C-alpha cells in the first residue's frame, strides 16, 4: 500500500511539473489517503501483533 502511495505521489509531482493542476491535485489527494490508510493499518498490526504473541510481561 505504501508503494501505491509513492506511485501516486510521483504521478502528482510529474503532473504538477508539466502544468496539469487538476490531475496533480487528484493524484496527491489519492496518495495522501493511501498513506494515512497505510499508517492506520501499520499501527493496528503493531498493536495486535504485540498482544498476540503470548509474551510474559
C-alpha positions in Angstrom: 0.0 0.0 0.0 2.9 2.3 0.7 4.1 1.6 -2.8 0.9 2.7 -4.3 1.0 5.9 -2.2 4.5 6.6 -3.5 3.4 5.9 -7.1 0.5 8.4 -6.9 2.9 10.9 -5.3 5.3 10.6 -8.2 2.4 10.9 -10.7 1.3 14.1 -8.8 4.8 15.6 -9.0 5.2 14.8 -12.7 1.7 16.2 -13.5 2.5 19.4 -11.5 5.8 19.7 -13.3 4.0 19.7 -16.7 1.2 22.0 -15.5 -1.7 19.6 -15.1 -3.0 21.1 -11.9 -6.3 19.1 -11.7 -4.5 15.8 -12.3 -1.8 16.7 -9.8 -4.3 17.6 -7.1 -6.3 14.4 -7.6 -3.2 12.2 -7.6 -1.8 14.0 -4.5 -5.2 13.5 -2.7 -5.2 9.8 -3.5 -1.6 9.5 -2.3 -2.4 11.2 0.9 -5.4 8.9 1.6 -3.4 5.8 0.8 -0.6 7.0 3.1 -2.9 7.5 6.0 -4.6 4.1 5.4 -1.2 2.6 5.4 -0.3 4.3 8.7 -3.5 3.1 10.4 -3.0 -0.5 9.2 0.6 -0.4 10.4 -0.3 0.8 13.9 -3.1 -1.7 14.1 -0.8 -4.6 13.1 1.8 -3.4 15.6 -0.8 -3.3 18.5 -2.5 -6.6 17.7 0.8 -8.3 16.7 2.3 -7.4 20.0 -0.6 -8.8 22.1 -1.0 -12.0 20.1 2.4 -13.4 20.8 1.7 -14.5 24.4 4.8 -12.9 25.8 5.3 -12.8 29.6 5.4 -9.3 31.0 
